[in-house]
C-alpha cells in the first residue's frame, strides 16, 4: 500500500523541480524567438501568471503544489484500490 503523505511530498518535490527547470529554460536563449514566445505563452495559460513577475513565480509554484497533491491522491487511490481483493464467503 502506498502512503499518500510520502507519495504526495515526492510528487510535490518532483513537480517543483520540473517547474523551476522550465522557468529557467524560459530565460535561456537556446531557442528561436518564436520558441521563446511559445514557452512564455504556455506559462501564461495559468490563471494570473505574468512572465517575469516574482508574484507569478510563487503563484505557479502554488499551482504545481496543488496539482501534485491531486495527482498523488489519485495515483495512491488507484494503486491501493487495485490491491484490494474480495474475499468469498466459503
N, C-alpha and C positions, 0 to 999 in steps of 0.2 A: 504494500500500500504506500502510495506517495503521500508525503506530508505537504499540505498546502502552504504552511508557513515557510518551509525550506525551499520548495519549488518556486513559490511566489517571489521570494527575495532573489533567487538565482535568475528568474526571468527579468526582474527589475534591473539587476546588475547588467545582464546581457543587453537589455534594451537601452539602458542609459549609455553604455559604452558604444553601442552602434550609433546612437543619436549624436554623441559627441564626435565620433569619426565622420559622420555625414555632415555635421556642421562645419568641421574643419575642412573637409573636402570641398565645401562650397566657397571657401576663400582661396583655395589653391588654384593657380592659373594653368591647369593641365588639360583643360577642355577648350573648345571653341567658345566664343562669346555667346552663341546660341545655346550651347550646352549649359553654360553657367546660368543663363536666364531660365532655362527649364528647371535646373536644380533649385534655384531660388523660388520659382513658381510652385514647385511641388511642396516645398515647406510652407509656402503662403496659403496652401489649401487648408491648413489647420486654422480653425477659427481664432482670430485675434493675433495671429502671428505676423509680424512685420520683420523682414530680413534685416539683421544687424542690430536690432534693439535688444538690450540686455533683458528687459522685461519679457520679451517674446522668447528668448532663450530659456528663461525659467519656466514660462508657460508651456513651452514644448516639452521640457523635462517632466512637468506635471502630467501632461497628456501621456507621455511614454510610461510613466509610473502607473497611471490608471489603466491604460490598455494592457500593460504587462500583467497586472493583477487579474484583470478579466480573463486574459489568455491563460494564466496559470490556474485560475479556478476551473475553467472549462477543461483544460488538459488533465488536471488531477481528478475531476469528476468523471471524465471519460475513462481514464485509466483505472481508477478504483472501482467503478461500477462494472467494468469488464472483468474484474477479478472475482466478483461475487458469483457464487454458484448456488443454484437452487437445490434444496435437499428434498428428496422424495420421502413420502410417508410410507415406509415399508420396511 
